Every structure is written in C-alpha cells, then in structure tokens.
Amino acid sequence: MARTVWDSTVGKKTVMAVSGLVMLLYLVAHMIGNLKIFFGTTEFNEYAHWLRTVGEPFMHYEWTLWLIRVVLVVAVVAHAVSAFQLSRRGIKARPSKYVHKRNRADYATRTMRWGGIILGLFIVWHILDLTTGTVHSGGFETGKPYHNVVDTFSTWYGNTIYIVAMLALGLHIRHGFWSAAQTLGAGSRTRDRALKTTANVLALLLTIGFVAVPVGVMTGVVS
C-alpha cells in the first residue's frame, strides 16, 4: 500500500507537503534560537549547550539532537526526491511547450526548482561551516557557537551566501506553504486568502529573522 501511494502523483505531492511542513516547524524554532545571539555570548552559547542536553537524564547527551537531525534528513531527502520525480513526471507528460506560456505558473515553478537547488547547496555549506568547521573562514572553536557565527559573518562571502539562501528560502516558503495547504485539502474559496496571507507573513518573518543575524554582525550590533 505504501508503494502504491508513493508511486502516485498525489502520494508524492503529499510527501512533499508533509515533509515541507516538518522542515517549516524546524525553521521557526531555529530562527527563534538564532535570535538569542542578540542577548549576548553567554545566553547564545548556553542555548547551544541546552540543545545537546534536551531530555536528560532519560535521553543521553546529544541523543535528542541527533534524533532531530535524523528526522530532518529524512524530511529533506523525501522532499527533494519527490520534487525531482514529480518534475520528471511533468516533463514526460508534457514533452512539448505550451503554445501560450503560463507566465505566473511557470515563474512559480522555476522559483521553487531553483530555490530548492540553492537551499540544498546551502544546507551542505552551512553544516560544513558552522557544525563541522570544515570550510569555516577563521578559527573554528568547538563549543563556542557565538564566536563561530560572528567569525562567519565577518566575511563578505559568508554574508552573501547566507543572505542569498535566506531570500531563496522566503520565496520557497511563500509558494510552498500555500501549495502544501492545497495538497492536504486545507484550501477552499473562503480560506485561500487567509492561507496566502499566512504564507506571505511566514516567508517575510523567517527571511527577516534569519537575515537579522548577519546584518547584526555587519553593523556591529553583534560583535
């Protein structure tokens, strides 16, 4: 039954919608945590340490964090695979271009596709930069996330990569949230305006919230 659902177009769209909402919930929590950097070194570092001790003593050190990571990896992979397969299925179903271009739909599709690629590459860079320190610009210090964040956003390319990715994220959420609501049956004539407004507000708040950190470093508010 699971294979039948996965093979269907509706099933793939449902997987995309559910995995997208899982990632959206994480992004909201992640943004709130990121904003703690404006309250100083101690609070931000303590927050990062708390993430590794959530659930103790029932959960071992970092077990909860790793559980969250596994769920996110599954969500990202499921989202990307279903998006790719739906795209390929759409191309096969329509091998020739429309005589009259659907500008609005085509723009949204291109935005989602390229935005997804940008975000996928950014996730890899972000992990290598602030989790493992592999591509970190300066002296990466384990257990000192405040220092590492300030260090990253003290470089022009660190800011550029992050801000471009966050703008892509905002566009992705703006279109993706509304699409997910339609897929899961939440849309209707009476609710569409509210859903579109919610999508716009979420996209704007998340974009501003995430971009506030590099801007804070660039302006010296965070130093």
C-alpha positions as CSV (number, residue, x, y, z in Angstrom):
1,M,0.0,0.0,0.0
2,A,2.8,2.4,0.9
3,R,4.5,1.7,-2.5
4,T,1.2,2.3,-4.3
5,V,0.8,5.7,-2.5
6,W,4.4,6.6,-3.2
7,D,4.1,5.8,-6.9
8,S,1.1,8.0,-7.4
9,T,1.3,11.7,-8.1
10,V,-1.0,12.5,-5.2
11,G,1.2,10.4,-2.9
12,K,4.4,12.2,-3.9
13,K,2.7,15.6,-3.5
14,T,1.5,14.6,-0.1
15,V,5.0,13.5,0.9
16,M,6.3,16.9,-0.3
17,A,3.7,18.7,1.7
18,V,4.2,16.8,4.9
19,S,8.0,16.9,4.7
20,G,7.9,20.6,3.9
21,L,5.7,21.4,7.0
22,V,8.1,19.4,9.2
23,M,11.0,21.5,7.9
24,L,9.0,24.7,8.3
25,L,8.4,23.9,12.0
26,Y,12.1,23.3,12.5
27,L,12.9,26.6,10.7
28,V,10.6,28.6,13.0
29,A,12.3,27.0,16.1
30,H,15.7,27.5,14.5
31,M,15.1,31.2,13.8
32,I,14.0,31.8,17.4
33,G,17.1,30.2,18.7
34,N,19.3,32.2,16.3
35,L,17.9,35.4,17.6
36,K,19.3,34.6,21.0
37,I,22.6,35.8,19.7
38,F,21.3,39.4,20.2
39,F,21.3,38.7,24.0
40,G,25.0,38.1,24.2
41,T,27.6,35.4,24.2
42,T,26.6,33.6,27.4
43,E,22.9,33.2,26.5
44,F,23.6,32.0,22.9
45,N,26.3,29.5,24.0
46,E,24.1,28.2,26.8
47,Y,21.3,27.7,24.3
48,A,23.6,25.7,22.0
49,H,24.6,23.6,25.0
50,W,21.0,23.1,26.0
51,L,20.2,21.6,22.6
52,R,22.7,18.8,23.4
53,T,21.2,18.1,26.8
54,V,17.5,18.1,26.0
55,G,15.8,15.1,27.5
56,E,18.5,14.3,30.1
57,P,18.7,12.1,32.1
58,F,16.2,10.0,30.2
59,M,18.0,10.7,26.9
60,H,21.8,10.5,26.7
61,Y,23.9,13.6,25.8
62,E,23.1,14.7,22.2
63,W,20.6,11.8,21.6
64,T,17.6,14.2,21.2
65,L,19.7,16.5,18.9
66,W,20.6,13.5,16.7
67,L,17.0,12.3,16.6
68,I,16.0,15.8,15.3
69,R,18.8,15.6,12.8
70,V,17.7,12.2,11.5
71,V,14.1,13.4,11.1
72,L,15.3,16.5,9.2
73,V,17.5,14.4,6.9
74,V,14.6,12.1,6.1
75,A,12.3,15.1,5.5
76,V,14.9,16.8,3.2
77,V,15.6,13.7,1.2
78,A,11.9,12.8,0.9
79,H,11.1,16.4,-0.2
80,A,13.9,16.5,-2.7
81,V,13.3,13.1,-4.2
82,S,9.5,13.6,-4.6
83,A,10.1,17.1,-6.1
84,F,12.6,15.7,-8.6
85,Q,10.3,12.8,-9.6
86,L,7.3,15.0,-9.9
87,S,9.3,17.3,-12.1
88,R,10.4,14.5,-14.4
89,R,6.9,13.1,-14.5
90,G,5.6,16.5,-15.5
91,I,8.2,16.8,-18.3
92,K,7.3,13.4,-19.7
93,A,3.6,14.2,-19.6
94,R,4.2,17.4,-21.5
95,P,7.3,16.9,-23.8
96,S,6.4,20.0,-25.9
97,K,6.0,23.5,-24.6
98,Y,2.6,25.3,-24.4
99,V,1.7,27.5,-27.4
100,H,0.6,30.2,-24.9
101,K,3.0,30.4,-21.9
102,R,1.5,30.3,-18.4
103,N,3.8,33.1,-17.1
104,R,2.6,33.1,-13.5
105,A,2.7,29.3,-13.1
106,D,6.0,28.9,-14.9
107,Y,7.6,31.6,-12.7
108,A,6.4,29.9,-9.5
109,T,7.7,26.6,-10.8
110,R,11.1,28.0,-11.8
111,T,11.4,29.8,-8.4
112,M,10.6,26.6,-6.5
113,R,13.0,24.5,-8.6
114,W,16.0,26.8,-8.4
115,G,15.2,27.8,-4.9
116,G,15.3,24.2,-3.9
117,I,18.7,23.7,-5.5
118,I,20.1,26.8,-3.9
119,L,18.8,25.7,-0.4
120,G,20.1,22.2,-0.9
121,L,23.6,23.5,-1.6
122,F,23.3,26.0,1.2
123,I,22.5,23.2,3.8
124,V,25.7,21.4,2.8
125,W,27.7,24.6,3.1
126,H,26.0,25.6,6.4
127,I,26.8,22.3,8.0
128,L,30.4,22.3,6.8
129,D,30.8,25.9,8.1
130,L,29.1,26.0,11.5
131,T,28.7,22.4,12.5
132,T,31.9,20.6,11.4
133,G,34.1,23.8,10.8
134,T,35.5,22.2,7.6
135,V,35.0,25.3,5.4
136,H,35.0,27.8,8.2
137,S,36.7,31.1,7.4
138,G,38.7,31.6,10.6
139,G,39.5,29.8,13.8
140,F,36.6,27.4,14.3
141,E,36.2,26.6,18.0
142,T,34.1,23.7,19.2
143,G,31.6,24.6,21.9
144,K,31.8,28.3,21.1
145,P,28.9,28.9,18.6
146,Y,28.7,32.7,19.2
147,H,32.4,33.1,18.2
148,N,31.9,30.9,15.1
149,V,28.8,32.8,13.9
150,V,30.4,36.2,14.3
151,D,33.5,34.8,12.6
152,T,31.5,33.6,9.6
153,F,29.5,36.8,9.1
154,S,32.6,38.9,9.4
155,T,33.4,37.9,5.8
156,W,31.7,39.2,2.6
157,Y,31.2,35.8,1.1
158,G,29.8,34.3,4.3
159,N,27.2,37.1,4.3
160,T,26.5,36.8,0.6
161,I,25.9,33.1,0.7
162,Y,23.7,33.2,3.7
163,I,21.5,36.2,2.6
164,V,21.0,34.8,-0.9
165,A,20.0,31.5,0.6
166,M,17.5,33.2,3.0
167,L,15.9,35.2,0.2
168,A,15.5,31.9,-1.7
169,L,14.0,30.4,1.4
170,G,11.5,33.2,1.7
171,L,10.3,32.6,-1.9
172,H,10.2,28.9,-1.3
173,I,8.1,29.2,1.8
174,R,5.8,31.8,0.2
175,H,4.8,29.4,-2.6
176,G,5.4,26.1,-0.8
177,F,3.1,26.7,2.2
178,W,0.1,27.6,0.1
179,S,0.8,24.6,-2.2
180,A,1.1,22.2,0.8
181,A,-2.2,23.5,2.1
182,Q,-3.9,22.8,-1.2
183,T,-2.4,19.3,-1.4
184,L,-3.5,18.4,2.1
185,G,-7.1,19.6,1.4
186,A,-7.0,22.8,3.6
187,G,-7.6,25.1,0.7
188,S,-11.0,26.5,-0.2
189,R,-12.6,29.6,-1.7
190,T,-13.1,31.0,1.8
191,R,-9.7,30.1,3.2
192,D,-7.4,30.7,0.2
193,R,-6.9,34.4,1.1
194,A,-6.1,33.6,4.7
195,L,-3.7,30.8,3.6
196,K,-1.9,33.1,1.1
197,T,-1.6,35.8,3.8
198,T,-0.2,33.3,6.2
199,A,2.3,32.1,3.6
200,N,3.4,35.7,2.9
201,V,3.7,36.5,6.6
202,L,5.7,33.4,7.4
203,A,8.0,33.9,4.5
204,L,8.6,37.6,5.5
205,L,9.1,36.8,9.2
206,L,11.5,33.9,8.6
207,T,13.5,35.9,6.0
208,I,13.9,38.9,8.3
209,G,14.6,36.8,11.3
210,F,17.4,34.8,9.7
211,V,18.9,37.8,7.8
212,A,18.9,39.8,11.0
213,V,21.9,37.8,12.3
214,P,24.4,38.6,9.5
215,V,23.1,42.2,9.4
216,G,23.6,42.4,13.2
217,V,27.2,41.3,12.8
218,M,27.9,43.6,9.8
219,T,26.5,46.6,11.7
220,G,28.4,45.8,14.9
221,V,25.2,45.2,16.9
222,V,26.6,41.6,17.4
223,S,30.3,41.5,17.9
